[in-house]
Amino acid sequence: MKKIIKIFLGILSVLIIVFGSYLIYLFASYDRLPDGIALDPKNTQKQSLKINKKYRAMSHNIGYGAYPPSYSFFMDGGDYSRAYDKKTVKENMAGIVQSTKDLAPTFAFYQEVDQNGDRSQHVDEVAFLKEHLAAYNSLYGQNYDSAYLFYPFTDPIGQAKSGLVTLSQAEITSSKRYSLPIETNFNKFFDLDRAFTVSRVPVQNGHEFIAINTHLSAFTKDRSIQAAQLNKIFSVMENEYKKGNYVMVAGDYNHDVLGNSPDVFNTSKKRETWTHPFPKDQLPSGFHLPTGNLDAERRPSARALDKPYKKGESYTTLIDGFLVSDNITVNDVHVKDMQFKYSDHNPVYLDFSLK
């Protein structure tokens, strides 16, 4: 009996040491990028924007290339933590590139683009977009560079370096990355770091088009964090608008853009933390969130990942879109219904002109 107890205590001691060492590693390796760092846009063309000319913007959370319709994700209650294999990631990325070419946007805003990650089978998706959409000027801003997350234990999601990619047919003269408020407790290791990029594009009338790309927190249960994230973006928007600039924010807000998506998409499922109504009434003066006929078209931009996608059965909503200043004329806004073929998000696109 004493021998059994000794063996048990020995195993328990090893587990405690391993777990304690892992916690030390998590906290020691955690580091946020400084706020307001300058980024390095890559320009292949130098054209500026014109007033009263029609342009198109597209926003697409590409889900780091891991999510075909058959995929479900463990943090939503599904089965997987990593992409099936490298081939699947590359096929999804190729489909995302083709859908971009089909829409032919002037500006393309991508979220959840892995530069390197176990979950995305170490495909450099930033380089993939730049290579296959080489006619665009490009910008990459890192969201996070996470430590190795040993969860779930049977198939850990691992390490990921991921961020935001902005493509532009016009010159990006400069850009900065701004950190967003996040939770400071243990949840920061699961919802990871958050940021937004602010890119400056010249307009021929002497002003600038301010292109902001963001991806707000999804899994935080502290709604004050989501409010603080929006408030920081709102502050930048307002300051640029007061300078006479044109301002557009594109991204995955993890908020219900329509405000009544459960009714529109006929779902009785309770709201998730990432589907609270977007606080349109708190937008700075001079801004709006265009929705056009999105409610009538009933094309969702995101699906739940608790199970494989089945049209008419899966939980869907609309959490992606654009915020625009009133000196931008919005002609149309639509969701391109891809049936979630290459990502758990469908691209949203907007046709606009500058006044």
Beta strands, then each sheet from edge to edge (+ up, - down):
strand 1: 37-38
strand 2: 55-61
strand 3: 107-117
strand 4: 137-145
strand 5: 160-168
strand 6: 174-179
strand 7: 195-202
strand 8: 208-215
strand 9: 246-252
strand 10: 287-288
strand 11: 302-303
strand 12: 316-317
strand 13: 320-325
strand 14: 328-335
strand 15: 348-354
sheet 1: 1+ 6- 7+ 8- 9- 13+ 10-
sheet 2: 4+ 5- 3+ 2+ 15- 14+
sheet 3: 11+ 12-
end
